[in-house]
Amino acid sequence: AARTRAPAGLAEGRRERLNRPTEADRGMPRACTEVEAAGPGGAAEGEHDREHVTSRSSALPPGFTVGDHPLVQHKLTRMRDRETSTATFRTLLREISLLLAYELLRDLPLEEVEIETPVCPTRAPKLAGKKLCFVSILRAGDGLLQGLLDLVPSARVGHIGLYRDAVTKQPVEYLRKLPDDLTDRVTVLVDPMLATAGSAIEAVRIAKEAGAQDVRFLALVAAPEGGAAFHAAHPDVPVWAAAMDERLNEHAYIVPGLGDAGDRLFGTKHHRSED
């Protein structure tokens, strides 16, 4: 484990988790070890802050953080289960996004303001700068968006509509609706599945083109192929996810994954008879 230089564009002091082999190599959900943020070419010069059960460090590109909280991992396991109903899947996704967002937004800047409590006047911290912007990559991104809005209800919201061409596997844009002033806002893009990363890469490009500078990406499950491709395209954009899975199959689905997140979120394909 090492204390290394954070990737360009990240706030100084941001924590990142790296993994080592455990029982997760037998297909169990991933967790992680928390160390100082590691960037490309960083050199070892420090110690762990704390340690957790971990796995598969080789699968995590720089700037990628896997959520290790027991509640995140428990809820993700329930979401993977093909017997989980649409209503339960939707609720779990919303809950996990809130838990992951808590860590993703840990380094937001604060400023002190004068307030008066029922006891006396005092100075207390509040968020500084412009309100955050959350951008949902349609359609499945809306499932993660709800949890973020539960946590930060005053955030601005944008939408980017992309679908993956069935033949070329490349993203095709059909909708772009973003706030006008992204330059000074923390902008968080959300999409549950980071598989080939084609849609994620294109959505971040669109957000940057619109002026976003402090960009972050939140996913539920990722594949190593998608994580590597995303980092190659946007090395300045950190990624948070609940798991880094094993691989993509021949249909570009994440393995073991949880199926099509959009279909399971909106009930457009039935996974059990009572849905």
C-alpha positions as CSV (number, residue, x, y, z in Angstrom):
1,A,0.0,0.0,0.0
2,A,1.3,3.5,-0.7
3,R,0.6,7.1,-0.4
4,T,1.0,8.5,-3.9
5,R,0.1,11.5,-6.0
6,A,-3.6,12.0,-6.8
7,P,-4.7,11.9,-10.5
8,A,-4.8,15.3,-12.2
9,G,-8.1,17.1,-11.5
10,L,-8.8,15.5,-8.2
11,A,-9.0,17.5,-4.9
12,E,-5.9,17.0,-2.8
13,G,-6.4,14.4,-0.1
14,R,-9.1,12.4,-1.8
15,R,-9.1,8.8,-0.7
16,E,-9.0,5.9,-3.1
17,R,-9.4,2.2,-2.5
18,L,-7.2,-0.5,-4.0
19,N,-7.7,-4.3,-3.9
20,R,-5.9,-7.5,-3.1
21,P,-7.0,-11.2,-3.6
22,T,-9.4,-12.8,-1.1
23,E,-12.4,-15.0,-1.3
24,A,-13.8,-12.6,-3.9
25,D,-11.7,-14.5,-6.5
26,R,-14.3,-17.3,-6.1
27,G,-17.0,-14.9,-7.3
28,M,-17.9,-13.1,-4.1
29,P,-18.7,-9.3,-4.1
30,R,-15.6,-7.1,-4.1
31,A,-14.5,-4.8,-1.2
32,C,-11.3,-2.8,-0.8
33,T,-8.4,-1.3,1.1
34,E,-8.4,2.4,1.5
35,V,-5.1,4.3,0.9
36,E,-4.2,7.7,-0.4
37,A,-5.3,8.4,-4.0
38,A,-3.0,6.7,-6.5
39,G,-2.3,8.2,-9.9
40,P,-0.4,7.0,-12.9
41,G,3.3,6.5,-12.1
42,G,2.8,7.3,-8.4
43,A,5.7,6.1,-6.1
44,A,5.3,4.5,-2.6
45,E,6.1,6.8,0.3
46,G,3.5,6.2,3.1
47,E,1.3,3.8,5.0
48,H,-2.3,2.6,5.1
49,D,-4.9,4.8,6.9
50,R,-7.1,1.7,7.5
51,E,-7.6,-1.7,5.9
52,H,-10.7,-3.6,4.7
53,V,-11.2,-7.0,3.1
54,T,-10.1,-6.6,-0.5
55,S,-9.7,-8.2,-3.9
56,R,-8.5,-8.0,-7.5
57,S,-6.1,-4.9,-7.4
58,S,-5.0,-5.6,-10.9
59,A,-8.5,-5.0,-12.2
60,L,-8.7,-1.5,-10.8
61,P,-7.4,1.4,-13.0
62,P,-6.1,4.5,-11.3
63,G,-8.8,6.8,-10.1
64,F,-11.3,3.9,-9.6
65,T,-12.9,3.4,-6.2
66,V,-14.9,0.4,-5.2
67,G,-17.4,0.9,-2.3
68,D,-16.6,-1.5,0.5
69,H,-19.4,-0.7,3.0
70,P,-21.1,-3.8,4.2
71,L,-24.5,-2.3,3.4
72,V,-23.4,-1.6,-0.2
73,Q,-22.2,-5.1,-0.7
74,H,-25.3,-6.6,0.9
75,K,-27.7,-4.6,-1.2
76,L,-25.7,-5.3,-4.4
77,T,-26.0,-9.1,-3.7
78,R,-29.7,-8.7,-3.5
79,M,-29.8,-6.8,-6.7
80,R,-27.8,-9.5,-8.5
81,D,-30.3,-12.2,-7.5
82,R,-32.5,-12.9,-10.5
83,E,-35.4,-13.5,-8.1
84,T,-35.4,-9.9,-6.8
85,S,-38.6,-8.1,-7.9
86,T,-38.6,-4.9,-9.9
87,A,-39.9,-2.8,-7.0
88,T,-37.1,-4.1,-4.7
89,F,-34.4,-3.7,-7.4
90,R,-35.5,0.0,-7.8
91,T,-35.4,0.6,-4.0
92,L,-32.0,-1.0,-3.6
93,L,-30.5,1.0,-6.4
94,R,-31.7,4.2,-4.9
95,E,-30.3,3.2,-1.5
96,I,-26.9,2.1,-2.9
97,S,-26.5,5.4,-4.9
98,L,-27.0,7.4,-1.7
99,L,-24.4,5.4,0.1
100,L,-21.8,5.7,-2.7
101,A,-22.5,9.4,-3.2
102,Y,-21.7,10.0,0.5
103,E,-18.1,8.9,-0.3
104,L,-18.0,10.4,-3.8
105,L,-18.8,13.9,-2.4
106,R,-16.6,13.6,0.7
107,D,-14.2,16.4,-0.5
108,L,-16.7,19.1,-1.3
109,P,-15.5,22.5,-0.2
110,L,-16.9,24.2,2.9
111,E,-17.1,27.8,4.1
112,E,-18.1,29.2,7.5
113,V,-21.2,31.3,7.9
114,E,-22.7,33.2,10.8
115,I,-25.9,31.6,12.2
116,E,-27.8,31.8,15.5
117,T,-28.7,28.6,17.3
118,P,-31.5,28.6,20.0
119,V,-28.6,29.0,22.5
120,C,-26.2,31.6,20.9
121,P,-24.7,33.0,17.7
122,T,-21.9,30.9,16.2
123,R,-20.0,30.2,13.0
124,A,-20.7,26.9,11.3
125,P,-19.7,25.2,8.0
126,K,-21.9,25.0,4.9
127,L,-21.2,23.9,1.3
128,A,-19.3,26.5,-0.7
129,G,-19.6,27.5,-4.3
130,K,-22.3,26.7,-6.9
131,K,-24.8,23.9,-6.4
132,L,-23.8,20.5,-7.7
133,C,-25.0,19.1,-11.0
134,F,-26.1,15.5,-11.4
135,V,-26.3,14.2,-14.9
136,S,-28.3,11.0,-15.7
137,I,-27.3,8.9,-18.7
138,L,-30.6,7.6,-19.8
139,R,-32.4,5.6,-19.2
140,A,-31.0,3.5,-16.4
141,G,-29.1,6.4,-14.9
142,D,-32.3,7.7,-13.4
143,G,-32.3,4.9,-10.9
144,L,-29.0,6.2,-9.4
145,L,-30.1,9.8,-9.8
146,Q,-32.9,9.5,-7.2
147,G,-30.5,8.5,-4.4
148,L,-28.2,11.4,-5.2
149,L,-31.1,13.8,-5.1
150,D,-32.2,12.4,-1.7
151,L,-28.8,13.4,-0.4
152,V,-28.5,16.7,-2.3
153,P,-32.0,17.8,-3.2
154,S,-30.9,21.3,-4.3
155,A,-28.6,20.0,-7.0
156,R,-29.1,20.9,-10.6
157,V,-30.1,18.0,-12.9
158,G,-29.1,17.2,-16.5
159,H,-29.9,14.3,-18.9
160,I,-27.9,12.8,-21.7
161,G,-29.7,10.2,-23.8
162,L,-27.5,7.5,-25.4
163,Y,-28.1,4.0,-26.6
164,R,-25.7,1.3,-27.7
165,D,-26.0,0.3,-31.3
166,A,-26.7,-3.4,-31.4
167,V,-24.2,-4.0,-34.2
168,T,-21.3,-1.6,-33.7
169,K,-21.7,-1.5,-29.9
170,Q,-21.0,2.3,-30.2
171,P,-23.1,5.0,-28.4
172,V,-25.7,7.0,-30.3
173,E,-26.9,10.3,-28.9
174,Y,-30.6,11.1,-28.9
175,L,-30.9,13.7,-26.1
176,R,-28.8,16.4,-24.5
177,K,-30.3,18.6,-21.8
178,L,-27.7,20.2,-19.4
179,P,-27.6,23.3,-17.2
180,D,-25.9,26.3,-18.9
181,D,-23.2,27.0,-16.3
182,L,-21.3,23.8,-15.6
183,T,-17.9,25.3,-15.4
184,D,-17.9,26.1,-11.7
185,R,-20.0,23.1,-10.6
186,V,-19.0,19.7,-9.4
187,T,-20.7,17.5,-12.1
188,V,-21.5,13.9,-11.4
189,L,-22.6,11.6,-14.2
190,V,-24.4,8.4,-13.3
191,D,-25.1,5.1,-15.1
192,P,-25.4,1.8,-13.3
193,M,-23.3,-0.3,-15.7
194,L,-19.8,0.4,-16.9
195,A,-19.4,-2.4,-19.4
196,T,-17.6,-1.4,-22.6
197,A,-17.7,2.2,-21.3
198,G,-18.7,3.6,-24.7
199,S,-21.7,5.5,-23.4
200,A,-19.9,6.7,-20.3
201,I,-16.9,8.0,-22.4
202,E,-19.2,9.8,-24.8
203,A,-21.4,11.3,-22.0
204,V,-18.3,12.7,-20.2
205,R,-17.1,14.1,-23.5
206,I,-20.5,15.9,-23.9
207,A,-20.3,17.2,-20.3
208,K,-16.8,18.6,-20.8
209,E,-17.9,20.1,-24.1
210,A,-20.6,21.9,-22.2
211,G,-18.0,23.4,-19.8
212,A,-17.8,20.9,-16.9
213,Q,-14.4,20.8,-15.3
214,D,-14.7,18.9,-12.0
215,V,-16.3,15.7,-13.4
216,R,-17.0,12.5,-11.5
217,F,-18.6,9.3,-12.5
218,L,-20.8,7.0,-10.5
219,A,-21.7,3.4,-11.5
220,L,-23.1,0.4,-9.8
221,V,-21.1,-2.4,-11.5
222,A,-18.1,-2.2,-13.8
223,A,-16.1,-4.6,-16.0
224,P,-12.3,-4.4,-16.1
225,E,-12.5,-3.7,-19.9
226,G,-14.8,-0.8,-19.3
227,G,-12.7,0.6,-16.4
228,A,-9.6,0.5,-18.5
229,A,-11.2,2.1,-21.6
230,F,-12.8,4.9,-19.5
231,H,-9.5,5.7,-17.8
232,A,-7.7,5.8,-21.1
233,A,-10.3,8.3,-22.5
234,H,-10.7,10.4,-19.4
235,P,-7.8,9.9,-16.9
236,D,-8.8,13.1,-15.0
237,V,-12.3,11.7,-14.1
238,P,-12.6,9.5,-11.0
239,V,-15.0,6.6,-10.9
240,W,-16.9,5.2,-8.0
241,A,-18.7,1.8,-8.2
242,A,-20.1,-0.9,-5.9
243,A,-18.2,-3.6,-7.6
244,M,-15.6,-4.4,-10.3
245,D,-16.7,-7.7,-11.8
246,E,-14.8,-10.4,-13.7
247,R,-15.2,-9.6,-17.4
248,L,-17.5,-9.0,-20.4
249,N,-19.1,-11.9,-22.2
250,E,-19.4,-12.2,-26.0
251,H,-22.6,-10.0,-25.9
252,A,-20.7,-7.2,-24.0
253,Y,-22.6,-8.0,-20.8
254,I,-20.9,-7.8,-17.4
255,V,-20.1,-11.2,-15.8
256,P,-21.4,-12.1,-13.3
257,G,-23.2,-8.7,-13.3
258,L,-26.9,-8.4,-12.7
259,G,-28.5,-8.4,-16.1
260,D,-29.8,-5.3,-18.0
261,A,-30.1,-2.6,-15.3
262,G,-32.7,-0.6,-17.3
263,D,-34.9,-3.6,-17.9
264,R,-34.8,-4.6,-14.2
265,L,-35.3,-1.1,-13.0
266,F,-38.3,-0.4,-15.2
267,G,-39.8,-3.9,-15.5
268,T,-39.5,-4.0,-19.3
269,K,-38.4,-7.7,-19.0
270,H,-39.9,-10.0,-16.4
271,H,-37.5,-11.8,-14.0
272,R,-40.2,-13.5,-11.9
273,S,-43.8,-14.3,-12.5
274,E,-45.3,-11.8,-10.0
275,D,-43.4,-8.7,-11.3
